[in-house]
Amino acid sequence: MLKQKTKTSAVILALLAAGFYAINTPFSKVLLNNVTPTFIAAFLYLGAGLGVGIMYLFHIKKEKKSERLTKQDLPYTIGMIGLDIAAPIFLMIGIKMGTASNASLLGNFEIVATALMALLFFKEKVSRKLWIAIGFITLSSIVLSFEGSDSFQFSIGSFFVILATCCWGLENNCTRKMSDKSTYEIVLLKGIFSGGGSFTIALVLGEKIPEMKYIAEVMLLGFVAYGLSIFLYIRAQRDLGAAKTSSFYAVAPFVGSFLAFAVNGEKLALEYFIGLALMFLGTVFVVYDTMVKHHLHEHTHTIVHTHNGVTHAHVITHEHEHKHFGNEERHNHKHKDYINSQEHKLAHANGL
């Protein structure tokens, strides 16, 4: 009973993490009225770094030395920081030039970018279900990237959002190479250096530093949408595992899209609903691919026979396949059911 309550709490944390991340796009759209895209990108990460840095002070004594970043992690750390400077700047430009609802849904293109970058640069395998998901999400992104039903004009705003997701897709693969390291330290570095890098770029471009009240609002949004979201994600991961947690996180673009309609009062065109349906189908395949695991079980049986006073043995080896959901350690089937099955009896008959 206690274990079930723990898992329920973890599910709530995972959904909260997705919800906190989802508020980024619609509220950034509002803040862009008073803050430039580059400064928003800077203060979002600085807010995340500051907030998580304070949390890190209470955690650092519990952290193992093996979790700290080393020189071997430097190339991936530099890649992560550089891409985290570019991605939010592109995203804010895209949000400013387009709609927050489209930008929220297009955020799921990060799944496509991450998978393709993993395939091209890190030689990771892409499953058949994930290829189907990539197809649906890409098709949805194409639909969402054109303006108006009477025109085939490509949306520049959507282009920048997709460019941002490509940066984050490669960044995800860099971060994955450091997945066994301290998440607090990684987020802190993201905040300080990625935020600082964007801040420097804004100054070089001659952008006006926003008023303190807007800086505070952006940093608070950064702490919640980036920092706190990641923290809750990690907490949920402890009890649910990476597969299930990431699946719950896939709801974020849909929550963000709804908030864009509610907060920004955006009118939703026909293309949006077509894109929404295609994106939903793609997300379903992503969740299914993440949650379902296939296993082959090998069985070896030794059967002893006595014929006319002579005893001898047969050793039979065979296997069967079944599916697991998420990171379950227990099987959701009983092996005795398989033992009594026709498949099992035929295996013995063929062996004998």
Contacts in CASP RR format, 6 or more apart in sequence:
PFRMAT RR
TARGET T0000
AUTHOR 0000-0000-0000
METHOD contacts of the structure
MODEL  1
MLKQKTKTSAVILALLAAGFYAINTPFSKVLLNNVTPTFIAAFLYLGAGL
GVGIMYLFHIKKEKKSERLTKQDLPYTIGMIGLDIAAPIFLMIGIKMGTA
SNASLLGNFEIVATALMALLFFKEKVSRKLWIAIGFITLSSIVLSFEGSD
SFQFSIGSFFVILATCCWGLENNCTRKMSDKSTYEIVLLKGIFSGGGSFT
IALVLGEKIPEMKYIAEVMLLGFVAYGLSIFLYIRAQRDLGAAKTSSFYA
VAPFVGSFLAFAVNGEKLALEYFIGLALMFLGTVFVVYDTMVKHHLHEHT
HTIVHTHNGVTHAHVITHEHEHKHFGNEERHNHKHKDYINSQEHKLAHAN
GL
6 239 0 8 1.000
7 239 0 8 1.000
7 240 0 8 1.000
9 239 0 8 1.000
10 235 0 8 1.000
10 236 0 8 1.000
10 238 0 8 1.000
10 239 0 8 1.000
10 240 0 8 1.000
10 245 0 8 1.000
11 236 0 8 1.000
11 240 0 8 1.000
11 248 0 8 1.000
13 232 0 8 1.000
13 233 0 8 1.000
13 235 0 8 1.000
13 236 0 8 1.000
14 232 0 8 1.000
14 233 0 8 1.000
14 236 0 8 1.000
14 240 0 8 1.000
14 244 0 8 1.000
14 245 0 8 1.000
14 248 0 8 1.000
14 249 0 8 1.000
15 248 0 8 1.000
15 251 0 8 1.000
16 232 0 8 1.000
17 229 0 8 1.000
17 230 0 8 1.000
17 232 0 8 1.000
17 233 0 8 1.000
17 236 0 8 1.000
17 245 0 8 1.000
17 248 0 8 1.000
17 249 0 8 1.000
18 229 0 8 1.000
18 248 0 8 1.000
18 249 0 8 1.000
18 250 0 8 1.000
18 251 0 8 1.000
18 252 0 8 1.000
18 255 0 8 1.000
19 229 0 8 1.000
19 251 0 8 1.000
19 252 0 8 1.000
19 255 0 8 1.000
19 256 0 8 1.000
20 224 0 8 1.000
20 225 0 8 1.000
20 228 0 8 1.000
20 229 0 8 1.000
20 232 0 8 1.000
21 225 0 8 1.000
21 226 0 8 1.000
21 229 0 8 1.000
21 249 0 8 1.000
21 252 0 8 1.000
22 104 0 8 1.000
22 251 0 8 1.000
22 252 0 8 1.000
22 253 0 8 1.000
22 254 0 8 1.000
22 255 0 8 1.000
22 256 0 8 1.000
22 259 0 8 1.000
23 221 0 8 1.000
23 224 0 8 1.000
23 225 0 8 1.000
23 256 0 8 1.000
23 259 0 8 1.000
24 44 0 8 1.000
24 221 0 8 1.000
24 222 0 8 1.000
24 225 0 8 1.000
24 226 0 8 1.000
25 91 0 8 1.000
25 95 0 8 1.000
25 100 0 8 1.000
25 103 0 8 1.000
25 104 0 8 1.000
25 256 0 8 1.000
25 259 0 8 1.000
25 260 0 8 1.000
26 100 0 8 1.000
26 104 0 8 1.000
26 256 0 8 1.000
26 259 0 8 1.000
26 260 0 8 1.000
26 262 0 8 1.000
26 263 0 8 1.000
26 264 0 8 1.000
27 221 0 8 1.000
27 225 0 8 1.000
27 263 0 8 1.000
28 40 0 8 1.000
28 44 0 8 1.000
28 91 0 8 1.000
28 92 0 8 1.000
28 95 0 8 1.000
28 100 0 8 1.000
28 221 0 8 1.000
29 95 0 8 1.000
29 96 0 8 1.000
29 100 0 8 1.000
29 103 0 8 1.000
29 260 0 8 1.000
29 263 0 8 1.000
29 264 0 8 1.000
30 263 0 8 1.000
30 264 0 8 1.000
31 40 0 8 1.000
31 214 0 8 1.000
31 217 0 8 1.000
31 218 0 8 1.000
31 221 0 8 1.000
32 40 0 8 1.000
32 92 0 8 1.000
32 95 0 8 1.000
32 96 0 8 1.000
34 210 0 8 1.000
34 211 0 8 1.000
34 214 0 8 1.000
35 43 0 8 1.000
35 210 0 8 1.000
35 214 0 8 1.000
35 215 0 8 1.000
35 218 0 8 1.000
36 202 0 8 1.000
36 207 0 8 1.000
36 208 0 8 1.000
36 210 0 8 1.000
37 89 0 8 1.000
37 92 0 8 1.000
37 93 0 8 1.000
37 94 0 8 1.000
37 95 0 8 1.000
37 96 0 8 1.000
38 89 0 8 1.000
38 92 0 8 1.000
38 198 0 8 1.000
38 201 0 8 1.000
38 202 0 8 1.000
38 205 0 8 1.000
38 207 0 8 1.000
39 198 0 8 1.000
39 199 0 8 1.000
39 202 0 8 1.000
39 207 0 8 1.000
39 209 0 8 1.000
39 210 0 8 1.000
39 218 0 8 1.000
40 88 0 8 1.000
40 92 0 8 1.000
40 218 0 8 1.000
41 85 0 8 1.000
41 88 0 8 1.000
41 89 0 8 1.000
41 91 0 8 1.000
41 92 0 8 1.000
41 195 0 8 1.000
41 198 0 8 1.000
42 195 0 8 1.000
42 196 0 8 1.000
42 197 0 8 1.000
42 198 0 8 1.000
42 199 0 8 1.000
42 201 0 8 1.000
42 202 0 8 1.000
43 195 0 8 1.000
43 199 0 8 1.000
43 215 0 8 1.000
43 218 0 8 1.000
43 219 0 8 1.000
43 222 0 8 1.000
44 88 0 8 1.000
44 195 0 8 1.000
44 218 0 8 1.000
44 219 0 8 1.000
44 221 0 8 1.000
44 222 0 8 1.000
44 225 0 8 1.000
44 226 0 8 1.000
45 84 0 8 1.000
45 88 0 8 1.000
45 190 0 8 1.000
45 191 0 8 1.000
45 194 0 8 1.000
45 195 0 8 1.000
45 196 0 8 1.000
45 198 0 8 1.000
45 222 0 8 1.000
45 226 0 8 1.000
46 191 0 8 1.000
46 192 0 8 1.000
46 195 0 8 1.000
46 196 0 8 1.000
46 199 0 8 1.000
46 219 0 8 1.000
47 191 0 8 1.000
47 218 0 8 1.000
47 219 0 8 1.000
47 220 0 8 1.000
47 222 0 8 1.000
47 223 0 8 1.000
47 226 0 8 1.000
47 227 0 8 1.000
48 187 0 8 1.000
48 190 0 8 1.000
48 191 0 8 1.000
48 222 0 8 1.000
48 223 0 8 1.000
48 225 0 8 1.000
48 226 0 8 1.000
48 227 0 8 1.000
48 230 0 8 1.000
49 187 0 8 1.000
49 188 0 8 1.000
49 190 0 8 1.000
49 191 0 8 1.000
49 192 0 8 1.000
49 223 0 8 1.000
49 227 0 8 1.000
50 191 0 8 1.000
50 219 0 8 1.000
50 223 0 8 1.000
51 223 0 8 1.000
51 227 0 8 1.000
51 228 0 8 1.000
52 184 0 8 1.000
52 187 0 8 1.000
52 188 0 8 1.000
52 191 0 8 1.000
52 223 0 8 1.000
52 227 0 8 1.000
52 230 0 8 1.000
52 231 0 8 1.000
53 184 0 8 1.000
53 187 0 8 1.000
53 188 0 8 1.000
55 184 0 8 1.000
55 231 0 8 1.000
56 184 0 8 1.000
56 185 0 8 1.000
56 188 0 8 1.000
59 184 0 8 1.000
60 184 0 8 1.000
63 182 0 8 1.000
63 184 0 8 1.000
67 180 0 8 1.000
67 181 0 8 1.000
67 182 0 8 1.000
67 185 0 8 1.000
68 181 0 8 1.000
68 182 0 8 1.000
68 185 0 8 1.000
69 77 0 8 1.000
69 178 0 8 1.000
69 181 0 8 1.000
69 182 0 8 1.000
69 185 0 8 1.000
69 186 0 8 1.000
69 189 0 8 1.000
73 177 0 8 1.000
73 178 0 8 1.000
73 181 0 8 1.000
76 174 0 8 1.000
76 175 0 8 1.000
76 177 0 8 1.000
76 178 0 8 1.000
77 174 0 8 1.000
77 178 0 8 1.000
77 189 0 8 1.000
79 171 0 8 1.000
79 174 0 8 1.000
80 171 0 8 1.000
80 174 0 8 1.000
80 175 0 8 1.000
80 178 0 8 1.000
80 186 0 8 1.000
80 189 0 8 1.000
80 190 0 8 1.000
81 189 0 8 1.000
81 190 0 8 1.000
81 193 0 8 1.000
81 194 0 8 1.000
82 194 0 8 1.000
83 167 0 8 1.000
83 168 0 8 1.000
83 170 0 8 1.000
83 171 0 8 1.000
83 174 0 8 1.000
84 167 0 8 1.000
84 171 0 8 1.000
84 190 0 8 1.000
84 191 0 8 1.000
84 194 0 8 1.000
84 195 0 8 1.000
85 194 0 8 1.000
85 195 0 8 1.000
85 197 0 8 1.000
85 198 0 8 1.000
85 201 0 8 1.000
86 164 0 8 1.000
86 167 0 8 1.000
87 164 0 8 1.000
87 165 0 8 1.000
87 167 0 8 1.000
87 168 0 8 1.000
87 171 0 8 1.000
88 164 0 8 1.000
88 194 0 8 1.000
88 198 0 8 1.000
89 164 0 8 1.000
89 198 0 8 1.000
89 201 0 8 1.000
90 160 0 8 1.000
90 161 0 8 1.000
90 163 0 8 1.000
90 164 0 8 1.000
90 167 0 8 1.000
91 103 0 8 1.000
91 160 0 8 1.000
91 161 0 8 1.000
91 164 0 8 1.000
93 157 0 8 1.000
93 160 0 8 1.000
94 103 0 8 1.000
94 156 0 8 1.000
94 157 0 8 1.000
94 158 0 8 1.000
94 159 0 8 1.000
94 160 0 8 1.000
94 161 0 8 1.000
94 164 0 8 1.000
95 103 0 8 1.000
95 157 0 8 1.000
95 161 0 8 1.000
96 157 0 8 1.000
97 155 0 8 1.000
97 156 0 8 1.000
97 157 0 8 1.000
97 160 0 8 1.000
98 155 0 8 1.000
98 156 0 8 1.000
98 157 0 8 1.000
98 158 0 8 1.000
99 260 0 8 1.000
99 264 0 8 1.000
99 266 0 8 1.000
100 256 0 8 1.000
100 259 0 8 1.000
100 260 0 8 1.000
100 263 0 8 1.000
100 264 0 8 1.000
100 266 0 8 1.000
101 256 0 8 1.000
101 257 0 8 1.000
101 260 0 8 1.000
101 261 0 8 1.000
101 264 0 8 1.000
101 266 0 8 1.000
101 268 0 8 1.000
101 272 0 8 1.000
102 144 0 8 1.000
102 155 0 8 1.000
102 158 0 8 1.000
102 161 0 8 1.000
102 272 0 8 1.000
103 157 0 8 1.000
103 158 0 8 1.000
103 161 0 8 1.000
103 260 0 8 1.000
104 253 0 8 1.000
104 254 0 8 1.000
104 255 0 8 1.000
104 256 0 8 1.000
104 257 0 8 1.000
104 259 0 8 1.000
104 260 0 8 1.000
105 140 0 8 1.000
105 144 0 8 1.000
105 253 0 8 1.000
105 254 0 8 1.000
105 257 0 8 1.000
105 272 0 8 1.000
105 275 0 8 1.000
105 276 0 8 1.000
105 279 0 8 1.000
106 141 0 8 1.000
106 144 0 8 1.000
106 145 0 8 1.000
106 158 0 8 1.000
106 161 0 8 1.000
106 162 0 8 1.000
106 165 0 8 1.000
106 253 0 8 1.000
107 161 0 8 1.000
107 165 0 8 1.000
107 253 0 8 1.000
108 137 0 8 1.000
108 140 0 8 1.000
108 250 0 8 1.000
108 253 0 8 1.000
108 279 0 8 1.000
108 282 0 8 1.000
108 283 0 8 1.000
109 137 0 8 1.000
109 138 0 8 1.000
109 141 0 8 1.000
109 161 0 8 1.000
109 162 0 8 1.000
109 165 0 8 1.000
109 166 0 8 1.000
110 165 0 8 1.000
110 168 0 8 1.000
110 169 0 8 1.000
110 172 0 8 1.000
111 133 0 8 1.000
111 134 0 8 1.000
111 137 0 8 1.000
111 250 0 8 1.000
111 286 0 8 1.000
112 134 0 8 1.000
112 135 0 8 1.000
112 137 0 8 1.000
112 138 0 8 1.000
112 141 0 8 1.000
112 165 0 8 1.000
113 165 0 8 1.000
113 166 0 8 1.000
113 168 0 8 1.000
113 169 0 8 1.000
113 170 0 8 1.000
114 168 0 8 1.000
114 169 0 8 1.000
114 172 0 8 1.000
114 173 0 8 1.000
115 126 0 8 1.000
115 130 0 8 1.000
115 134 0 8 1.000
116 126 0 8 1.000
116 134 0 8 1.000
117 166 0 8 1.000
117 169 0 8 1.000
117 170 0 8 1.000
117 172 0 8 1.000
117 173 0 8 1.000
118 124 0 8 1.000
118 126 0 8 1.000
118 173 0 8 1.000
118 176 0 8 1.000
119 125 0 8 1.000
119 126 0 8 1.000
121 170 0 8 1.000
121 173 0 8 1.000
122 173 0 8 1.000
126 134 0 8 1.000
127 289 0 8 1.000
129 285 0 8 1.000
129 288 0 8 1.000
129 289 0 8 1.000
130 285 0 8 1.000
130 286 0 8 1.000
130 289 0 8 1.000
132 282 0 8 1.000
132 285 0 8 1.000
133 282 0 8 1.000
133 283 0 8 1.000
133 284 0 8 1.000
133 285 0 8 1.000
133 286 0 8 1.000
133 289 0 8 1.000
135 282 0 8 1.000
136 278 0 8 1.000
136 279 0 8 1.000
136 281 0 8 1.000
136 282 0 8 1.000
136 285 0 8 1.000
137 278 0 8 1.000
137 279 0 8 1.000
137 282 0 8 1.000
137 283 0 8 1.000
137 286 0 8 1.000
139 278 0 8 1.000
140 274 0 8 1.000
140 275 0 8 1.000
140 276 0 8 1.000
140 277 0 8 1.000
140 278 0 8 1.000
140 279 0 8 1.000
140 282 0 8 1.000
141 158 0 8 1.000
141 162 0 8 1.000
143 271 0 8 1.000
143 274 0 8 1.000
143 275 0 8 1.000
143 278 0 8 1.000
144 155 0 8 1.000
144 158 0 8 1.000
144 271 0 8 1.000
144 272 0 8 1.000
144 275 0 8 1.000
145 154 0 8 1.000
145 155 0 8 1.000
145 158 0 8 1.000
145 159 0 8 1.000
145 162 0 8 1.000
146 152 0 8 1.000
146 153 0 8 1.000
146 154 0 8 1.000
146 155 0 8 1.000
146 271 0 8 1.000
147 153 0 8 1.000
147 154 0 8 1.000
147 155 0 8 1.000
148 269 0 8 1.000
148 271 0 8 1.000
149 269 0 8 1.000
149 270 0 8 1.000
149 271 0 8 1.000
175 186 0 8 1.000
178 186 0 8 1.000
183 230 0 8 1.000
183 234 0 8 1.000
187 226 0 8 1.000
187 227 0 8 1.000
187 230 0 8 1.000
187 231 0 8 1.000
202 209 0 8 1.000
209 215 0 8 1.000
210 218 0 8 1.000
233 245 0 8 1.000
233 249 0 8 1.000
236 245 0 8 1.000
236 248 0 8 1.000
237 245 0 8 1.000
240 248 0 8 1.000
240 327 0 8 1.000
241 326 0 8 1.000
241 327 0 8 1.000
242 327 0 8 1.000
243 290 0 8 1.000
243 291 0 8 1.000
243 293 0 8 1.000
243 326 0 8 1.000
243 327 0 8 1.000
244 290 0 8 1.000
244 291 0 8 1.000
244 326 0 8 1.000
244 327 0 8 1.000
246 290 0 8 1.000
247 286 0 8 1.000
247 287 0 8 1.000
247 290 0 8 1.000
247 291 0 8 1.000
250 283 0 8 1.000
250 286 0 8 1.000
250 287 0 8 1.000
253 279 0 8 1.000
253 283 0 8 1.000
254 276 0 8 1.000
254 279 0 8 1.000
254 280 0 8 1.000
254 283 0 8 1.000
257 276 0 8 1.000
260 266 0 8 1.000
261 268 0 8 1.000
290 326 0 8 1.000
291 325 0 8 1.000
291 326 0 8 1.000
292 323 0 8 1.000
292 324 0 8 1.000
292 325 0 8 1.000
292 326 0 8 1.000
293 323 0 8 1.000
293 324 0 8 1.000
293 325 0 8 1.000
293 326 0 8 1.000
294 321 0 8 1.000
294 322 0 8 1.000
294 323 0 8 1.000
294 324 0 8 1.000
295 321 0 8 1.000
295 322 0 8 1.000
295 323 0 8 1.000
295 324 0 8 1.000
296 319 0 8 1.000
296 320 0 8 1.000
296 321 0 8 1.000
297 319 0 8 1.000
297 320 0 8 1.000
297 321 0 8 1.000
297 322 0 8 1.000
297 335 0 8 1.000
298 317 0 8 1.000
298 318 0 8 1.000
298 319 0 8 1.000
299 317 0 8 1.000
299 318 0 8 1.000
299 319 0 8 1.000
299 320 0 8 1.000
300 315 0 8 1.000
300 316 0 8 1.000
300 317 0 8 1.000
301 315 0 8 1.000
301 316 0 8 1.000
301 317 0 8 1.000
301 348 0 8 1.000
302 313 0 8 1.000
302 314 0 8 1.000
302 315 0 8 1.000
303 313 0 8 1.000
303 314 0 8 1.000
303 316 0 8 1.000
303 348 0 8 1.000
303 352 0 8 1.000
304 311 0 8 1.000
304 312 0 8 1.000
304 313 0 8 1.000
305 311 0 8 1.000
305 312 0 8 1.000
305 313 0 8 1.000
305 314 0 8 1.000
314 351 0 8 1.000
314 352 0 8 1.000
316 347 0 8 1.000
316 348 0 8 1.000
316 351 0 8 1.000
316 352 0 8 1.000
318 347 0 8 1.000
320 338 0 8 1.000
320 343 0 8 1.000
320 344 0 8 1.000
322 331 0 8 1.000
322 332 0 8 1.000
322 333 0 8 1.000
323 332 0 8 1.000
324 331 0 8 1.000
324 332 0 8 1.000
325 332 0 8 1.000
338 344 0 8 1.000
END
